[in-house]
Structures are given as structure tokens and as C-alpha cells.
């Protein structure tokens, strides 16, 4: 059953028709991937569904009692709040219910008889709503979500005004996930997330009980998450069951069928036109006239097919004029720190001609810094970097902020081609044409270009420079899926050497054959692509889990009795908090214990609400003691859980 729908939607911007009689529906529990080229209106579709923008024609509806929420690309926060304060706003309803419960508890303390029973009934109603909204587990959920999305404890007390753009995006995503709407509308949720946070988000969405519609260029995420792909193209939505890989197969078969039908129709039209030309004035003129009328009706009708190949697609061909030496790069004992923060210490690796190396690591691991150090743009504290002979290095900078915004596209290209062979204006135009800058587009000012268009200008520079070594820093940022696929095809045929920083796992699988994994202050050198490295990690984790289970099953060896060691003077006796009483539990068992402890805390809270407990001092005192003991146990469990997560 559909919980949200768009019916017969039309939307125009000036003379351009963005949507033409478009229909869309989302069923309960679905995972929909919404894909399409940049500028086709995917974000606008979300806004119309939520009522933030009106369609020219058609209706948008969300079922009653369905709470829908959208991840905003430019989130707005109260600048006076800390990160933790802002995140807690997602629990506004829970906080309100908690305050109402507390007020009712105070009322019951002074009441007896019928008045107490009435207040108790109200309390139980509010408490039921409180439990349904998440109850006392809210703090655990809040902390786990912030940590999972990549917002570490060290910034929780910072003002949101001090956050970077990436941190703001992650906070907005955390608030959205914490609120748990019935329908999640996520617009590029993996932007600004490192690989660990992206994988956490995938697991979260896989377990999410509601429906989700995800606009994303992250094909790896769409493969693992989507149950249906919806392709926005030519102002319409086309539906394909399955994940992204299934969509690609279905789309390509569909386009092949359309192309063959177009070619057959075109052949028939050519034959009819030839017949009309040859016999229009002879004995068969009447037949020719009849065919001409039928052909005119066909050409003026909707029955004429559009050629699939007429669609605009990027075409890239990376080549090089020089052959590099066998040894391209040697790095020895490289060390870099920023104050007390050590990025890498004594890391070393070599790169040979023709290798394709991916560089990954968490945010802040120094991936871009490493590329800049290799290029000599950033100093290191120690170590040696040696490039081989006969090299021409091309660099793609993810920031895209080195352009002169007063230049036109053509002027910028001419000004920045360095080290390569001379190129003519015609070669520049042809290269820009392959990247969809056609006609007067080459005279556009750099200041008016979108992020995707600036990325294509940077790619045009690389094509024209013809380097034999490519250093790429997040080259798929700002590119839509079609452009990413074109880049992958170009890199697959590139005869030179590639070092690439990327969090695009699909791109890494297609492009690289070796991984350098930065884990400050060290580095792991893995022979294989991203999926191979991820499989290795899973195997190691499974082995550790099995070993932990095996250890848990073994009886503890008998120990000689020793007199107890007194606690330090500044610590209380008892010692459980300091001996990590839950340190032997697996992470999964810890999560179960936390859930059980939270349930027990809630049960104890309900005990407070019972009138007979308030009237019996002994039972009230016992309930209070039980609550304090359970709360302490829950805090210890959470402390152990978060220590492992960190």
C-alpha cells in the first residue's frame, strides 16, 4: 500500500519542462534509489512531495499518520546550541512527555483516593506514549548515532557555529535518523562521510523499519540497499525492480531494444521517402501520394521514436605522450604531524609504472595531505619522496577552487594546460565538446558554473595535458552517475599510472587494483580492490568473534587465592566500575545487555507510577534502590560499549 504518491505531476521552469505527467508512489518498507543526471529535478521531486514546492499540474499526497522528513543539503541550526544540544532537539516529543510524567509524579506524591487514581491513569497514558517514542533508551540511541555518523565526542560540546560544512551535514543526518520518521527522503546522504560512516549508514538503513527514498550517486550503496531503482530521465520516471546493478542490466537491454526499433523505423521511413521521390510524378503517383500522407501523419504523431543515442553523454579518452620509467615513485619513512596530532609515522611504499592505487582512510587521516606532499605542495616532518624518470604528473584537485573566476571556460583551459604538447583551439573545443561544453558554452564565465561543470573543466585540462601519472583527489565528487561511468571507462584504458583518493567504493572497484589504507599513524598496503579489502576485514572480524566465543566457552583456570588488593585511596571499595565487569562480553552480547537493562529501567519507572508503591515507604525505597542500581549498571554497559566503538 502506498504511503506517499505523486500523481500526474507537471512542472516548468520558464520554457523548460522539468516533469511531464509524472507519477510516483512509495510503499511501506520500500528502499527506493532515485537516480538521474544532474539537473533533471530529483531534489525538486522531494520538495513537491513534502509540499515545500507546488507543481504546475497534479497532486502530491502523504498518508495520514505518516511522518515524512527530508535531509536538507543546507541545514539550519541554532548557532547558540552545542552539537549535543542540537542533536537532542530530535527528541523534542520525548522530552515533552518526560516533563509531563515528572509533573504527574509530583502531583501523585500529594494525592490520595480517587484523585490519585485519576492522576495515575493519566500518568500511565503518558508513559505508554513515552515508551512508544523510545523511552529511556534515547540517550544510548543519541550517542550511538552521533558516533556512527562520524561526530566524535571531542566536538559534542562545541558550538554548531564552529562546525565545518561536512560536520554540519553529518549533524543534520544524525538528527534526521534519530527522529525516525516513517518515510526518509535522503538527498545525497553520503556526501562528507568517510567510508566507516557510509558503512554505518548502510547498516542503519538496512535495519530501518520505515520506507526510504535515496537520491545518490553512490552506486555501491544503491547496490546494497535499494529494492527498486527509479530513473528520472526525459521528464519521466522509469521503474526497475532490484538494486543498481540489476537496473543497469535492464536499462541497457531496454535501450538496445529501443535503438533497434528506432533503426528499423528509420529504415522504413527512408524506404517510404525514396518511393515517394521516385514515383511521385509517374504512373504510381497516386500510391506515392497516399504513402506521403501516411508518412506525414506518422512524423507529426507521438509514434515516431527518439534515438537513444541522441541523449547527451560524456565521452572521455585519456592518453599520454611519454612512457614513464619502471619505478614511478618511492616513499620512505614519511612522517607528518599537526601539533600533537600525528597523521603518519615512518610510512613507506613504492609505485611501479602502470599500477592503479586507491588511497582510503577515515576523515582526518591525511589523504589529501599525502597527495599534496607527493607533489611538493606541502612539507613533511621527515622522510624521503623520490619520483622516477620521464614523468609528467597530472593532478585533479577535489576543491576545484584554483580557477580564475573571471576567465571564460576556454580562457581557463588555455591558461592552465602545463607541461603537455601544444594544443590548438580546435583541440580544446573538441575536448570540451566531449565533456558537454558545446557552442557558446565555452564562453561561459567560470563564476557561473556549477560544481559538476567545474569538475568537467578540470577533467578537460587533464585530457589536454596528457600526463603519464595521474594523482586524483575525489574525482567523482560533483559528477553524476553517467559522468562517473564515462570517467571509469576512460581510466580503464589509460596506459599510465594512477594514485587515487576516493570514498566512491564502486569507482574504486572499477578502477584500482591495489589499496593504501591510512590508519593513523600507520598504513596498510593491500593487493586488491576495495571489495577485496572489505572481505578481508570481514573475515578477520568473524575470526575474532569465533575466537571470543571459544574463549567464553572455556572454563576459567583455577587461581590461587590471594588476599584482596585494597582500592586506591581516591577510589571507593567494591571496584566493579574500575575492573570493567563487562569487558569479557562480545559487542553483540553487550548490545543485548544494554537493551535488557534499558527495559528493566523502564519497568522500575513504571513501578514508581503504581499508587500502592507511593503509599508504602518500604516499597518506595526499594524501588528507588533498584532504579539506582540498574541505572549504574546501564552506565557501565554503555561506557564499555562506547570505549570499544572508539
Secondary structure by P-SEA (a helix, b strand, c coil): cccccccbbbbbccccccccbbbbbbccccbbbbbbcccccaaaaaaaaacccccccbbbbbcccbbbbbbcccccccccccaaaaaaccaaaaaaaaaaaaaaaaaaaacccaaaaaaaaaaaaaaaaaaaacccaaaaaaaaaaaaacccccccccccccccaaaaaaaaaaaaaaacccccccccccccccaaaaaaaaaaaaaccbbbbbbccaaaaaaacccbbbbbcccbbbbbcccaaaaaaaaaaaaaaaaaaaaaaaaaaaaaaaaaaacccccaaaaaaaaaaaaaaaaacccccccccccbbbbbbbbbccccccccccccbbbbbccccccccccccccccbbbbbbbbcccccaaaaaaaaaccccccbbbbbbbcbbbbbbbbcccccccccccaaaaaaacccccccccaaaaaaaaaaacccccccccccccccaaaaaaaaaaaaaaacccccccccccccccaaaaaaaaaaaaaccbbbbbbccaaaaaaacccccccccccbbbbbcccaaaaaaaaaaaaaaaaaaaaaaaacccccccccccccccccccccccccccccccccaaaaaaaaaaaaaaaaaaaaaaacaaaaacaaaaaaaaaaaaaaaaaaaaaaaaaaaaac
